[in-house]
């Protein structure tokens, strides 16, 4: 029987002054909290109900794993471990049953089930898959069964434009790695303004041309464009 596929959503309990602090600096705590709640609910609704994979929400602070489950829509919840982001993601991967695992953030408003399905398809023939964000980080990392036996994260400069490059450099030399298209994460008021403007342009085109999918930015516009889409 084929191993189950797993998705882990890294999330912080929605509390004033505790989520999207860089965004709150530009739009205020109340507005940032409301946006985060809406974004998280939309993501969990989109990907958390699929029967094609199991979804668990890895939460912080640790006590967010008990008590009120409304903000995680009743999905299974586990506490995040101690340590930096790499240590917490590694622990989340290690804690899943056998099978390929994807880790996604909770601040990617354009993430769809199609992106998740594509990542799992790539893991059939690759050891790792990453989804770059437009700020030099990434919105998804996935590990196939073979790579789950090894550490994914070395010396990574988290919350910087080097996070993707550092993570790629730290993967085992023999790992087969694939990159997805670029998506946007929302960290600042400028990020939010650009995303909203982009959505308005897309909606206007939809009115003119009929329904269309939301495209991700092409790899050619990303700082990692010198990397082929599939390498190693």
MDAnalysis code that builds the backbone (N, CA, C; Angstrom):
import MDAnalysis as mda
import numpy as np

u = mda.Universe.empty(696, n_residues=232, atom_resindex=np.repeat(np.arange(232), 3), trajectory=True)
u.add_TopologyAttr("name", ["N", "CA", "C"] * 232)
u.add_TopologyAttr("resid", np.arange(1, 233))
u.add_TopologyAttr("resname", ["UNK", "UNK", "UNK", "UNK", "UNK", "UNK", "UNK", "UNK", "UNK", "UNK", "UNK", "UNK", "UNK", "UNK", "UNK", "UNK", "UNK", "UNK", "UNK", "UNK", "UNK", "UNK", "UNK", "UNK", "UNK", "UNK", "UNK", "UNK", "UNK", "UNK", "UNK", "UNK", "UNK", "UNK", "UNK", "UNK", "UNK", "UNK", "UNK", "UNK", "UNK", "UNK", "UNK", "UNK", "UNK", "UNK", "UNK", "UNK", "UNK", "UNK", "UNK", "UNK", "UNK", "UNK", "UNK", "UNK", "UNK", "UNK", "UNK", "UNK", "UNK", "UNK", "UNK", "UNK", "UNK", "UNK", "UNK", "UNK", "UNK", "UNK", "UNK", "UNK", "UNK", "UNK", "UNK", "UNK", "UNK", "UNK", "UNK", "UNK", "UNK", "UNK", "UNK", "UNK", "UNK", "UNK", "UNK", "UNK", "UNK", "UNK", "UNK", "UNK", "UNK", "UNK", "UNK", "UNK", "UNK", "UNK", "UNK", "UNK", "UNK", "UNK", "UNK", "UNK", "UNK", "UNK", "UNK", "UNK", "UNK", "UNK", "UNK", "UNK", "UNK", "UNK", "UNK", "UNK", "UNK", "UNK", "UNK", "UNK", "UNK", "UNK", "UNK", "UNK", "UNK", "UNK", "UNK", "UNK", "UNK", "UNK", "UNK", "UNK", "UNK", "UNK", "UNK", "UNK", "UNK", "UNK", "UNK", "UNK", "UNK", "UNK", "UNK", "UNK", "UNK", "UNK", "UNK", "UNK", "UNK", "UNK", "UNK", "UNK", "UNK", "UNK", "UNK", "UNK", "UNK", "UNK", "UNK", "UNK", "UNK", "UNK", "UNK", "UNK", "UNK", "UNK", "UNK", "UNK", "UNK", "UNK", "UNK", "UNK", "UNK", "UNK", "UNK", "UNK", "UNK", "UNK", "UNK", "UNK", "UNK", "UNK", "UNK", "UNK", "UNK", "UNK", "UNK", "UNK", "UNK", "UNK", "UNK", "UNK", "UNK", "UNK", "UNK", "UNK", "UNK", "UNK", "UNK", "UNK", "UNK", "UNK", "UNK", "UNK", "UNK", "UNK", "UNK", "UNK", "UNK", "UNK", "UNK", "UNK", "UNK", "UNK", "UNK", "UNK", "UNK", "UNK", "UNK", "UNK", "UNK", "UNK", "UNK", "UNK", "UNK", "UNK", "UNK", "UNK", "UNK", "UNK", "UNK", "UNK"])
u.atoms.positions = np.array([
    [0.842, -1.195, 0.000],
    [0.000, 0.000, 0.000],
    [0.876, 1.244, 0.000],
    [0.543, 2.224, -0.845],
    [1.352, 3.425, -0.963],
    [1.271, 4.255, 0.321],
    [2.436, 4.840, 0.728],
    [2.453, 5.682, 1.915],
    [1.545, 6.884, 1.723],
    [0.951, 7.321, 2.787],
    [0.088, 8.485, 2.790],
    [0.904, 9.750, 2.521],
    [0.295, 10.725, 1.863],
    [0.933, 12.015, 1.634],
    [0.495, 12.991, 2.726],
    [1.433, 13.835, 3.182],
    [1.179, 14.689, 4.338],
    [1.489, 16.151, 4.023],
    [0.628, 17.039, 4.499],
    [0.853, 18.484, 4.422],
    [0.853, 19.035, 5.838],
    [1.872, 19.821, 6.154],
    [1.960, 20.494, 7.452],
    [1.890, 21.998, 7.207],
    [0.928, 22.658, 7.837],
    [0.807, 24.110, 7.762],
    [1.395, 24.705, 9.035],
    [2.425, 25.530, 8.898],
    [3.030, 26.207, 10.041],
    [2.225, 27.467, 10.331],
    [1.677, 27.567, 11.536],
    [0.778, 28.681, 11.835],
    [0.973, 29.182, 13.256],
    [0.666, 30.449, 13.449],
    [0.692, 31.068, 14.771],
    [-0.738, 31.389, 15.195],
    [-1.058, 31.145, 16.453],
    [-2.395, 31.442, 16.946],
    [-2.700, 32.933, 16.745],
    [-3.827, 33.256, 16.141],
    [-4.158, 34.663, 15.874],
    [-4.412, 35.429, 17.166],
    [-3.493, 36.331, 17.492],
    [-3.616, 37.169, 18.676],
    [-3.107, 38.563, 18.343],
    [-3.748, 39.594, 18.863],
    [-3.297, 40.962, 18.578],
    [-1.845, 41.169, 18.991],
    [-1.066, 41.755, 18.105],
    [0.327, 42.037, 18.404],
    [1.254, 40.854, 18.311],
    [0.739, 39.662, 17.979],
    [1.557, 38.446, 17.926],
    [1.713, 37.899, 16.513],
    [0.890, 38.334, 15.591],
    [0.954, 37.830, 14.219],
    [1.199, 38.988, 13.254],
    [1.942, 38.709, 12.182],
    [2.200, 39.674, 11.118],
    [2.630, 41.024, 11.691],
    [3.653, 41.002, 12.546],
    [4.069, 42.229, 13.220],
    [4.642, 43.260, 12.248],
    [5.338, 42.801, 11.223],
    [5.862, 43.746, 10.234],
    [4.717, 44.367, 9.432],
    [3.718, 43.581, 9.131],
    [2.543, 44.118, 8.452],
    [1.806, 45.093, 9.365],
    [1.689, 44.728, 10.646],
    [0.988, 45.591, 11.606],
    [1.664, 46.946, 11.747],
    [2.975, 47.002, 11.564],
    [3.676, 48.282, 11.651],
    [3.176, 49.269, 10.612],
    [2.633, 48.739, 9.514],
    [2.150, 49.614, 8.449],
    [0.650, 49.828, 8.444],
    [-0.130, 48.832, 8.932],
    [-1.584, 48.950, 8.831],
    [-2.292, 48.844, 10.177],
    [-1.527, 48.614, 11.257],
    [-2.118, 48.504, 12.584],
    [-2.379, 47.069, 12.978],
    [-2.381, 46.826, 14.293],
    [-2.547, 45.468, 14.804],
    [-3.888, 44.854, 14.426],
    [-4.956, 45.625, 14.549],
    [-6.293, 45.079, 14.290],
    [-6.435, 44.652, 12.840],
    [-5.986, 45.488, 11.908],
    [-6.098, 45.163, 10.489],
    [-5.205, 43.979, 10.126],
    [-3.992, 43.934, 10.692],
    [-3.079, 42.821, 10.417],
    [-3.653, 41.515, 10.945],
    [-4.243, 41.558, 12.133],
    [-4.843, 40.361, 12.699],
    [-6.015, 39.881, 11.850],
    [-6.869, 40.801, 11.415],
    [-8.012, 40.427, 10.583],
    [-7.555, 39.817, 9.264],
    [-6.499, 40.394, 8.673],
    [-5.993, 39.858, 7.409],
    [-5.415, 38.468, 7.616],
    [-4.663, 38.282, 8.703],
    [-4.073, 36.973, 8.963],
    [-5.149, 35.919, 9.185],
    [-6.161, 36.243, 9.960],
    [-7.256, 35.304, 10.189],
    [-7.909, 34.904, 8.877],
    [-8.198, 35.890, 8.035],
    [-8.845, 35.615, 6.748],
    [-7.960, 34.761, 5.856],
    [-6.663, 35.107, 5.795],
    [-5.725, 34.373, 4.949],
    [-5.569, 32.932, 5.416],
    [-5.444, 32.735, 6.741],
    [-5.278, 31.386, 7.273],
    [-6.531, 30.550, 7.041],
    [-7.688, 31.130, 7.281],
    [-8.940, 30.395, 7.070],
    [-9.087, 29.982, 5.603],
    [-8.760, 30.897, 4.699],
    [-8.868, 30.580, 3.280],
    [-7.922, 29.445, 2.908],
    [-6.685, 29.489, 3.422],
    [-5.729, 28.432, 3.099],
    [-6.183, 27.089, 3.639],
    [-6.602, 27.057, 4.910],
    [-6.993, 25.784, 5.509],
    [-8.249, 25.228, 4.852],
    [-9.147, 26.107, 4.441],
    [-10.346, 25.654, 3.737],
    [-9.987, 25.048, 2.390],
    [-9.041, 25.689, 1.696],
    [-8.669, 25.220, 0.359],
    [-7.951, 23.875, 0.388],
    [-6.950, 23.749, 1.260],
    [-6.100, 22.555, 1.185],
    [-6.373, 21.553, 2.286],
    [-7.016, 21.984, 3.371],
    [-7.156, 21.110, 4.525],
    [-8.250, 20.074, 4.409],
    [-9.165, 20.245, 3.453],
    [-10.288, 19.324, 3.329],
    [-10.096, 18.276, 2.237],
    [-8.957, 18.324, 1.547],
    [-8.734, 17.398, 0.438],
    [-8.504, 15.979, 0.948],
    [-9.080, 15.021, 0.248],
    [-8.857, 13.610, 0.575],
    [-7.591, 13.067, -0.082],
    [-6.918, 13.902, -0.885],
    [-5.717, 13.448, -1.591],
    [-4.486, 13.437, -0.691],
    [-4.574, 14.111, 0.457],
    [-3.472, 14.133, 1.413],
    [-4.046, 14.406, 2.802],
    [-3.265, 14.131, 3.824],
    [-3.666, 14.478, 5.183],
    [-3.027, 15.813, 5.539],
    [-3.757, 16.638, 6.272],
    [-3.273, 17.966, 6.645],
    [-3.252, 18.094, 8.160],
    [-2.156, 18.620, 8.685],
    [-2.038, 18.904, 10.112],
    [-1.524, 20.327, 10.248],
    [-1.963, 21.032, 11.289],
    [-1.524, 22.397, 11.548],
    [-0.524, 22.364, 12.698],
    [0.715, 22.776, 12.424],
    [1.753, 22.861, 13.457],
    [1.714, 24.271, 14.026],
    [1.369, 24.398, 15.305],
    [1.016, 25.704, 15.860],
    [2.026, 26.188, 16.890],
    [2.074, 27.485, 17.022],
    [2.824, 28.163, 18.066],
    [1.978, 29.316, 18.580],
    [2.023, 29.620, 19.878],
    [2.801, 28.962, 20.936],
    [2.318, 27.537, 21.191],
    [3.115, 26.722, 21.877],
    [2.757, 25.306, 22.062],
    [1.380, 25.070, 22.664],
    [0.948, 25.962, 23.581],
    [-0.357, 25.724, 24.193],
    [-1.515, 25.986, 23.237],
    [-1.210, 26.492, 22.037],
    [-2.253, 26.667, 21.025],
    [-2.743, 25.330, 20.493],
    [-2.028, 24.249, 20.807],
    [-2.438, 22.919, 20.351],
    [-3.565, 22.345, 21.192],
    [-3.935, 23.029, 22.249],
    [-5.037, 22.572, 23.097],
    [-6.065, 23.679, 23.209],
    [-7.296, 23.311, 23.501],
    [-8.330, 24.309, 23.690],
    [-9.062, 24.652, 22.405],
    [-9.222, 25.951, 22.133],
    [-10.029, 26.433, 21.017],
    [-9.508, 25.896, 19.687],
    [-10.364, 25.222, 18.921],
    [-9.975, 24.670, 17.624],
    [-10.648, 25.396, 16.469],
    [-11.388, 26.466, 16.764],
    [-12.124, 27.124, 15.686],
    [-11.193, 27.772, 14.673],
    [-10.057, 28.318, 15.125],
    [-9.178, 29.022, 14.189],
    [-8.409, 28.067, 13.289],
    [-8.353, 26.774, 13.646],
    [-7.739, 25.773, 12.774],
    [-8.799, 24.928, 12.065],
    [-10.041, 25.359, 12.135],
    [-11.163, 24.708, 11.434],
    [-11.323, 23.240, 11.822],
    [-10.904, 22.877, 13.021],
    [-11.058, 21.505, 13.480],
    [-10.067, 20.525, 12.899],
    [-9.075, 21.006, 12.148],
    [-8.055, 20.117, 11.595],
    [-7.130, 19.627, 12.715],
    [-6.465, 18.479, 12.509],
    [-5.523, 18.003, 13.521],
    [-4.437, 19.042, 13.798],
    [-4.077, 19.192, 15.054],
    [-3.134, 20.223, 15.483],
    [-2.008, 19.579, 16.291],
    [-0.770, 20.014, 16.038],
    [0.382, 19.588, 16.831],
    [1.173, 20.833, 17.213],
    [1.843, 20.836, 18.366],
    [2.655, 22.006, 18.733],
    [3.957, 22.040, 17.948],
    [4.404, 23.236, 17.606],
    [5.731, 23.374, 17.031],
    [6.776, 23.131, 18.114],
    [7.927, 22.647, 17.709],
    [9.010, 22.388, 18.651],
    [9.742, 23.685, 18.974],
    [10.722, 23.606, 19.852],
    [11.608, 24.732, 20.121],
    [12.626, 24.858, 18.985],
    [13.349, 25.980, 18.985],
    [14.416, 26.157, 18.016],
    [14.077, 27.164, 16.939],
    [15.014, 27.329, 16.004],
    [14.765, 28.259, 14.901],
    [13.804, 27.621, 13.904],
    [13.490, 28.358, 12.842],
    [12.489, 27.876, 11.893],
    [12.891, 26.546, 11.276],
    [14.166, 26.383, 10.945],
    [14.614, 25.128, 10.352],
    [14.431, 23.953, 11.299],
    [14.757, 24.154, 12.562],
    [14.590, 23.088, 13.555],
    [13.119, 22.750, 13.746],
    [12.270, 23.766, 13.724],
    [10.840, 23.519, 13.896],
    [10.245, 22.800, 12.682],
    [10.680, 23.175, 11.479],
    [10.185, 22.486, 10.292],
    [10.705, 21.059, 10.224],
    [11.977, 20.865, 10.596],
    [12.522, 19.506, 10.591],
    [11.753, 18.615, 11.556],
    [11.428, 19.147, 12.741],
    [10.675, 18.364, 13.719],
    [9.278, 18.044, 13.194],
    [8.671, 18.994, 12.480],
    [7.343, 18.747, 11.917],
    [7.392, 17.656, 10.857],
    [8.430, 17.652, 10.041],
    [8.594, 16.602, 9.035],
    [8.834, 15.255, 9.709],
    [9.745, 15.240, 10.684],
    [10.084, 13.988, 11.372],
    [8.880, 13.408, 12.108],
    [7.948, 14.256, 12.512],
    [6.804, 13.790, 13.282],
    [5.677, 13.198, 12.462],
    [5.785, 13.279, 11.138],
    [4.735, 12.714, 10.297],
    [4.980, 11.229, 10.043],
    [3.914, 10.460, 9.815],
    [4.077, 9.040, 9.460],
    [4.810, 8.880, 8.129],
    [5.155, 7.649, 7.744],
    [5.874, 7.434, 6.479],
    [5.132, 8.031, 5.287],
    [5.932, 8.513, 4.334],
    [5.372, 9.086, 3.121],
    [5.943, 10.460, 2.852],
    [5.716, 11.019, 1.657],
    [6.208, 12.362, 1.342],
    [5.512, 13.414, 2.193],
    [6.264, 14.473, 2.550],
    [5.750, 15.535, 3.418],
    [6.011, 16.890, 2.777],
    [5.009, 17.756, 2.824],
    [5.160, 19.148, 2.416],
    [4.953, 20.040, 3.627],
    [5.787, 21.068, 3.733],
    [5.629, 22.112, 4.749],
    [5.271, 23.402, 4.020],
    [4.204, 24.074, 4.451],
    [3.821, 25.354, 3.855],
    [3.620, 26.373, 4.966],
    [3.823, 27.643, 4.621],
    [3.547, 28.718, 5.552],
    [2.078, 29.090, 5.518],
    [1.700, 29.990, 6.417],
    [0.293, 30.383, 6.508],
    [0.044, 31.775, 5.943],
    [1.018, 32.347, 5.226],
    [0.872, 33.709, 4.711],
    [1.036, 33.769, 3.196],
    [0.527, 32.749, 2.501],
    [0.615, 32.670, 1.033],
    [-0.811, 32.711, 0.486],
    [-1.367, 33.872, 0.213],
    [-2.783, 33.955, -0.131],
    [-3.158, 33.280, -1.449],
    [-2.215, 33.111, -2.368],
    [-2.535, 32.518, -3.664],
    [-2.300, 31.014, -3.722],
    [-1.935, 30.400, -2.607],
    [-1.709, 28.953, -2.590],
    [-3.013, 28.201, -2.835],
    [-2.975, 27.223, -3.726],
    [-4.162, 26.450, -4.080],
    [-3.872, 24.957, -3.970],
    [-4.914, 24.127, -3.957],
    [-4.689, 22.679, -3.997],
    [-3.875, 22.240, -5.212],
    [-3.967, 22.983, -6.299],
    [-3.181, 22.644, -7.477],
    [-1.687, 22.712, -7.225],
    [-1.242, 23.704, -6.452],
    [0.177, 23.795, -6.111],
    [0.605, 22.597, -5.259],
    [-0.248, 22.204, -4.320],
    [0.072, 21.058, -3.466],
    [0.159, 19.780, -4.295],
    [-0.810, 19.586, -5.174],
    [-0.814, 18.391, -6.017],
    [0.421, 18.351, -6.914],
    [0.808, 19.500, -7.475],
    [1.995, 19.552, -8.326],
    [3.249, 19.189, -7.536],
    [3.355, 19.685, -6.322],
    [4.529, 19.372, -5.501],
    [4.622, 17.876, -5.221],
    [3.499, 17.248, -4.910],
    [3.527, 15.808, -4.663],
    [3.875, 15.037, -5.940],
    [3.403, 15.509, -7.080],
    [3.778, 14.835, -8.341],
    [5.289, 14.905, -8.546],
    [5.890, 16.053, -8.268],
    [7.330, 16.190, -8.440],
    [8.105, 15.290, -7.489],
    [7.550, 15.045, -6.306],
    [8.242, 14.186, -5.345],
    [8.221, 12.711, -5.750],
    [7.476, 12.362, -6.782],
    [7.553, 10.993, -7.295],
    [8.903, 10.722, -7.937],
    [9.524, 11.773, -8.490],
    [10.788, 11.585, -9.204],
    [11.921, 12.437, -8.633],
    [11.660, 13.165, -7.531],
    [12.678, 14.004, -6.910],
    [12.683, 13.781, -5.404],
    [13.801, 14.127, -4.801],
    [13.933, 13.963, -3.355],
    [13.368, 15.151, -2.587],
    [13.434, 16.331, -3.198],
    [12.957, 17.545, -2.543],
    [12.302, 18.458, -3.560],
    [11.380, 19.283, -3.074],
    [10.745, 20.295, -3.910],
    [10.609, 21.557, -3.078],
    [10.846, 22.713, -3.716],
    [10.703, 23.992, -3.038],
    [9.885, 24.948, -3.903],
    [9.099, 25.799, -3.235],
    [8.343, 26.837, -3.917],
    [8.904, 28.193, -3.543],
    [9.645, 28.843, -4.430],
    [10.263, 30.133, -4.095],
    [9.220, 31.241, -3.904],
    [9.483, 32.138, -2.978],
    [8.701, 33.361, -2.859],
    [9.488, 34.509, -3.484],
    [8.834, 35.634, -3.666],
    [9.457, 36.714, -4.425],
    [10.441, 37.541, -3.598],
    [10.676, 37.158, -2.348],
    [11.608, 37.904, -1.502],
    [12.880, 37.126, -1.194],
    [13.112, 36.034, -1.915],
    [14.308, 35.228, -1.691],
    [14.110, 34.081, -0.723],
    [12.925, 33.985, -0.141],
    [12.601, 32.848, 0.710],
    [11.827, 31.801, -0.056],
    [11.003, 31.042, 0.643],
    [10.184, 30.052, -0.049],
    [8.904, 29.793, 0.724],
    [7.862, 29.426, -0.046],
    [6.539, 29.228, 0.537],
    [6.223, 27.752, 0.766],
    [7.064, 26.876, 0.276],
    [6.858, 25.429, 0.427],
    [8.196, 24.729, 0.368],
    [8.343, 23.699, 1.177],
    [9.444, 22.753, 1.022],
    [8.880, 21.363, 1.253],
    [9.290, 20.434, 0.422],
    [8.803, 19.070, 0.533],
    [9.931, 18.074, 0.466],
    [9.742, 16.958, 1.151],
    [10.752, 15.901, 1.180],
    [10.105, 14.575, 0.836],
    [10.747, 13.835, -0.071],
    [10.323, 12.477, -0.366],
    [10.831, 11.519, 0.688],
    [10.400, 10.271, 0.624],
    [10.780, 9.292, 1.652],
    [12.281, 9.143, 1.858],
    [13.078, 9.174, 0.783],
    [14.517, 8.978, 0.945],
    [15.173, 10.133, 1.683],
    [14.748, 11.352, 1.397],
    [15.359, 12.518, 2.031],
    [14.868, 12.708, 3.466],
    [13.742, 12.100, 3.814],
    [13.250, 12.217, 5.180],
    [14.187, 11.548, 6.188],
    [15.084, 10.716, 5.714],
    [16.039, 10.064, 6.602],
    [17.250, 10.950, 6.892],
    [17.301, 12.139, 6.281],
    [18.452, 13.016, 6.414],
    [17.983, 14.428, 6.803],
    [18.902, 15.237, 7.265],
    [18.560, 16.599, 7.664],
    [18.394, 17.489, 6.438],
    [17.352, 18.304, 6.450],
    [17.086, 19.191, 5.312],
    [17.741, 20.555, 5.463],
    [18.008, 20.970, 6.683],
    [18.364, 22.364, 6.913],
    [19.752, 22.475, 7.547],
    [20.604, 23.247, 6.872],
    [21.920, 23.535, 7.411],
    [21.943, 24.937, 7.983],
    [22.966, 25.702, 7.609],
    [23.092, 27.084, 8.085],
    [22.278, 28.000, 7.172],
    [21.059, 28.300, 7.584],
    [20.145, 29.111, 6.775],
    [19.932, 30.455, 7.453],
    [20.067, 31.527, 6.675],
    [19.784, 32.872, 7.185],
    [18.287, 33.141, 7.020],
    [17.529, 32.759, 8.050],
    [16.081, 32.866, 7.981],
    [15.643, 34.323, 7.949],
    [14.452, 34.538, 7.379],
    [13.873, 35.889, 7.272],
    [14.799, 36.831, 6.510],
    [15.453, 36.306, 5.490],
    [16.323, 37.121, 4.649],
    [16.173, 36.680, 3.202],
    [16.768, 37.476, 2.311],
    [16.720, 37.137, 0.890],
    [17.613, 35.947, 0.549],
    [18.329, 35.420, 1.541],
    [19.234, 34.293, 1.304],
    [18.631, 32.939, 1.694],
    [17.421, 32.929, 2.228],
    [16.881, 31.696, 2.809],
    [16.784, 30.561, 1.790],
    [16.288, 30.854, 0.598],
    [16.165, 29.798, -0.417],
    [17.536, 29.297, -0.847],
    [18.439, 30.222, -1.178],
    [19.773, 29.829, -1.638],
    [20.513, 29.030, -0.563],
    [20.401, 29.464, 0.697],
    [21.070, 28.743, 1.778],
    [20.500, 27.338, 1.942],
    [19.171, 27.216, 1.841],
    [18.549, 25.902, 1.983],
    [18.975, 24.975, 0.856],
    [18.998, 25.482, -0.362],
    [19.440, 24.670, -1.498],
    [20.885, 24.227, -1.307],
    [21.725, 25.144, -0.844],
    [23.141, 24.819, -0.657],
    [23.338, 23.771, 0.434],
    [22.421, 23.709, 1.405],
    [22.575, 22.781, 2.513],
    [21.999, 21.408, 2.278],
    [21.283, 21.211, 1.171],
    [20.729, 19.891, 0.887],
    [21.844, 18.929, 0.488],
    [21.646, 17.639, 0.694],
    [22.674, 16.670, 0.296],
    [23.064, 16.836, -1.171],
    [24.331, 16.658, -1.463],
    [24.847, 16.899, -2.810],
    [24.186, 16.015, -3.859],
    [23.726, 14.840, -3.449],
    [23.134, 13.926, -4.417],
    [21.608, 14.043, -4.487],
    [21.032, 15.017, -3.797],
    [19.576, 15.153, -3.790],
    [19.072, 15.664, -5.130],
    [17.993, 15.079, -5.605],
    [17.316, 15.546, -6.817],
    [16.246, 16.546, -6.386],
    [16.387, 17.799, -6.867],
    [15.562, 18.895, -6.366],
    [14.787, 19.536, -7.514],
    [13.521, 19.870, -7.252],
    [12.690, 20.571, -8.228],
    [12.171, 21.862, -7.612],
    [12.012, 22.890, -8.455],
    [11.463, 24.166, -8.015],
    [10.103, 24.401, -8.648],
    [9.176, 24.873, -7.852],
    [7.870, 25.292, -8.347],
    [7.941, 26.754, -8.798],
    [6.799, 27.307, -9.226],
    [6.748, 28.714, -9.590],
    [6.765, 29.613, -8.369],
    [7.008, 30.887, -8.607],
    [7.117, 31.866, -7.533],
    [5.731, 32.339, -7.098],
    [5.503, 32.372, -5.790],
    [4.305, 32.965, -5.207],
    [4.715, 34.067, -4.241],
    [3.737, 34.859, -3.825],
    [3.983, 35.997, -2.947],
    [3.602, 35.661, -1.515],
    [4.441, 36.064, -0.564],
    [3.993, 36.059, 0.822],
    [3.780, 37.514, 1.249],
    [2.999, 37.693, 2.291],
    [2.598, 39.037, 2.709],
    [3.217, 39.320, 4.069],
    [4.305, 40.085, 4.073],
    [5.010, 40.404, 5.315],
    [4.877, 41.869, 5.713],
    [4.712, 42.762, 4.731],
    [4.698, 44.196, 5.017],
    [3.499, 44.851, 4.346],
    [3.258, 46.118, 4.694],
    [2.169, 46.871, 4.067],
    [2.403, 47.014, 2.569],
    [3.659, 47.166, 2.161],
    [3.957, 47.260, 0.726],
    [3.619, 45.947, 0.019],
    [3.953, 44.803, 0.655],
    [3.588, 43.504, 0.082],
    [2.077, 43.421, -0.119],
    [1.322, 43.837, 0.893],
    [-0.129, 43.760, 0.831],
    [-0.678, 44.658, -0.267],
    [-0.143, 45.856, -0.396],
    [-0.612, 46.784, -1.434],
    [-0.339, 46.216, -2.821],
    [0.859, 45.646, -3.022],
    [1.180, 45.074, -4.335],
    [0.276, 43.894, -4.643],
    [0.035, 43.041, -3.637],
    [-0.809, 41.868, -3.854],
    [-2.233, 42.292, -4.204],
    [-2.779, 43.271, -3.489],
    [-4.133, 43.728, -3.768],
    [-4.234, 44.355, -5.143],
    [-3.217, 45.117, -5.533],
    [-3.219, 45.715, -6.866],
    [-3.172, 44.631, -7.940],
    [-2.364, 43.624, -7.699],
    [-2.261, 42.521, -8.657],
    [-3.587, 41.780, -8.770],
    [-4.242, 41.536, -7.628],
    [-5.548, 40.866, -7.654],
    [-6.569, 41.673, -8.431],
    [-6.552, 42.993, -8.279],
    [-7.490, 43.835, -9.014],
    [-7.257, 43.738, -10.524],
    [-5.972, 43.705, -10.915],
    [-5.670, 43.571, -12.348],
    [-6.166, 42.237, -12.883],
    [-5.951, 41.180, -12.105],
    [-6.397, 39.852, -12.536],
    [-7.911, 39.794, -12.614],
    [-8.597, 40.355, -11.622],
    [-10.054, 40.363, -11.632],
    [-10.597, 41.144, -12.812],
    [-9.928, 42.256, -13.153],
    [-10.368, 43.033, -14.312],
    [-10.219, 42.231, -15.590],
    [-9.137, 41.485, -15.716],
    [-8.959, 40.648, -16.904],
    [-9.996, 39.536, -16.943],
    [-10.337, 39.008, -15.750],
    [-11.347, 37.945, -15.703],
    [-12.692, 38.452, -16.198],
    [-13.037, 39.672, -15.837],
    [-14.298, 40.249, -16.289],
    [-14.304, 40.391, -17.807],
    [-13.162, 40.764, -18.368],
    [-13.060, 40.974, -19.805],
    [-12.990, 39.667, -20.596],
    [-12.306, 38.664, -20.026],
    [-12.000, 37.452, -20.797],
    [-12.667, 36.195, -20.269],
    [-13.342, 36.283, -19.121],
    [-13.916, 35.090, -18.515],
    [-12.983, 34.534, -17.473],
    [-13.370, 33.440, -16.786],
    [-12.575, 32.889, -15.683],
    [-11.174, 32.499, -16.124],
    [-10.226, 32.726, -15.236],
    [-8.843, 32.321, -15.489],
    [-8.194, 32.010, -14.148],
    [-7.169, 31.179, -14.182],
    [-6.459, 30.838, -12.952],
    [-5.501, 31.957, -12.587],
    [-5.170, 32.046, -11.306],
    [-4.212, 33.043, -10.841],
    [-2.814, 32.540, -11.127],
    [-2.049, 33.229, -11.993],
    [-0.715, 32.732, -12.326],
    [0.285, 33.044, -11.237],
    [1.313, 32.208, -11.141],
    [2.450, 32.539, -10.291],
    [3.479, 33.247, -11.153],
    [4.350, 34.019, -10.511],
    [5.364, 34.735, -11.278],
    [6.321, 33.754, -11.928],
    [6.760, 34.038, -13.168],
    [7.698, 33.128, -13.825],
    [9.044, 33.125, -13.132],
    [9.743, 32.005, -13.228],
    [11.036, 31.886, -12.583],
    [12.030, 32.917, -13.107],
    [11.849, 33.366, -14.358],
    [12.801, 34.304, -14.930],
    [12.864, 35.610, -14.156],
    [11.821, 35.937, -13.376],
    [11.797, 37.187, -12.634],
    [12.313, 37.032, -11.214],
    [12.766, 35.872, -10.849],
    [13.174, 35.583, -9.478],
    [14.685, 35.596, -9.357],
    [15.231, 36.015, -8.188],
    [16.685, 36.024, -8.034],
    [17.354, 34.689, -8.270],
    [16.603, 33.568, -8.117],
    [17.181, 32.246, -8.323],
    [16.990, 31.761, -9.762],
    [16.696, 32.686, -10.688],
    [16.402, 32.284, -12.057],
    [17.565, 31.576, -12.727],
    [18.782, 31.762, -12.221],
    [19.927, 31.079, -12.807],
    [19.900, 29.593, -12.548],
    [19.081, 29.151, -11.573],
    [18.918, 27.727, -11.317],
    [17.914, 27.157, -12.303],
    [18.180, 25.995, -12.879],
    [17.134, 25.356, -13.681],
    [15.977, 24.935, -12.806],
    [14.818, 24.716, -13.411],
    [13.654, 24.324, -12.649],
    [13.862, 22.987, -11.941],
    [14.600, 22.098, -12.575],
    [14.924, 20.813, -11.962],
    [16.430, 20.632, -12.078],
    [17.080, 20.326, -10.966],
    [18.540, 20.236, -11.026],
    [19.032, 19.191, -10.043],
    [20.328, 18.979, -10.070],
    [20.983, 17.918, -9.306],
    [20.476, 16.566, -9.760],
])
